[in-house]
Amino acid sequence: MTGLHNTDLTTSQKIEFSAKVLANQGLHGPVTQMSQEYGLSRPTL
């Protein structure tokens, strides 16, 4: 989670974000949507 240390997300948001990324791992589309929703680059995800 080192990429998330440099974001303005709260700890709660980081946990929620990480859970969503893991739940959608390997699917096409959700990563782009989360990237836009959280304002993070896809490589950070």
C-alpha positions as a Markdown table, in Angstrom:
| # | Residue | x | y | z |
|---|---|---|---|---|
| 1 | Met | 0.0 | 0.0 | 0.0 |
| 2 | Thr | 3.0 | 2.3 | -0.4 |
| 3 | Gly | 1.4 | 4.2 | -3.3 |
| 4 | Leu | -1.5 | 5.2 | -1.1 |
| 5 | His | 0.8 | 6.9 | 1.5 |
| 6 | Asn | 1.2 | 9.8 | -0.8 |
| 7 | Thr | -2.6 | 10.4 | -1.2 |
| 8 | Asp | -5.0 | 12.6 | 0.7 |
| 9 | Leu | -7.3 | 9.7 | 1.4 |
| 10 | Thr | -8.2 | 9.0 | 5.0 |
| 11 | Thr | -7.4 | 5.7 | 6.6 |
| 12 | Ser | -11.0 | 4.6 | 6.2 |
| 13 | Gln | -11.0 | 5.5 | 2.6 |
| 14 | Lys | -7.7 | 3.6 | 2.0 |
| 15 | Ile | -9.2 | 0.5 | 3.6 |
| 16 | Glu | -12.4 | 0.7 | 1.6 |
| 17 | Phe | -10.4 | 1.4 | -1.6 |
| 18 | Ser | -8.1 | -1.6 | -1.0 |
| 19 | Ala | -11.0 | -3.9 | -0.4 |
| 20 | Lys | -12.6 | -2.8 | -3.6 |
| 21 | Val | -9.4 | -3.3 | -5.6 |
| 22 | Leu | -9.0 | -6.8 | -4.2 |
| 23 | Ala | -12.7 | -7.7 | -4.8 |
| 24 | Asn | -12.4 | -6.6 | -8.5 |
| 25 | Gln | -8.9 | -8.0 | -9.1 |
| 26 | Gly | -8.6 | -9.2 | -12.7 |
| 27 | Leu | -11.8 | -7.5 | -14.0 |
| 28 | His | -11.6 | -5.0 | -16.8 |
| 29 | Gly | -13.3 | -1.6 | -16.1 |
| 30 | Pro | -13.6 | -1.4 | -12.3 |
| 31 | Val | -10.0 | -0.2 | -11.9 |
| 32 | Thr | -10.6 | 2.7 | -14.3 |
| 33 | Gln | -13.8 | 3.6 | -12.5 |
| 34 | Met | -12.1 | 3.5 | -9.0 |
| 35 | Ser | -9.2 | 5.5 | -10.4 |
| 36 | Gln | -11.6 | 8.2 | -11.4 |
| 37 | Glu | -13.7 | 8.0 | -8.3 |
| 38 | Tyr | -10.7 | 8.3 | -5.9 |
| 39 | Gly | -8.6 | 10.6 | -8.1 |
| 40 | Leu | -5.7 | 8.1 | -8.2 |
| 41 | Ser | -3.7 | 6.9 | -11.2 |
| 42 | Arg | -4.2 | 3.3 | -12.4 |
| 43 | Pro | -0.5 | 2.5 | -11.6 |
| 44 | Thr | -1.1 | 3.5 | -8.0 |
| 45 | Leu | -3.9 | 1.0 | -7.8 |
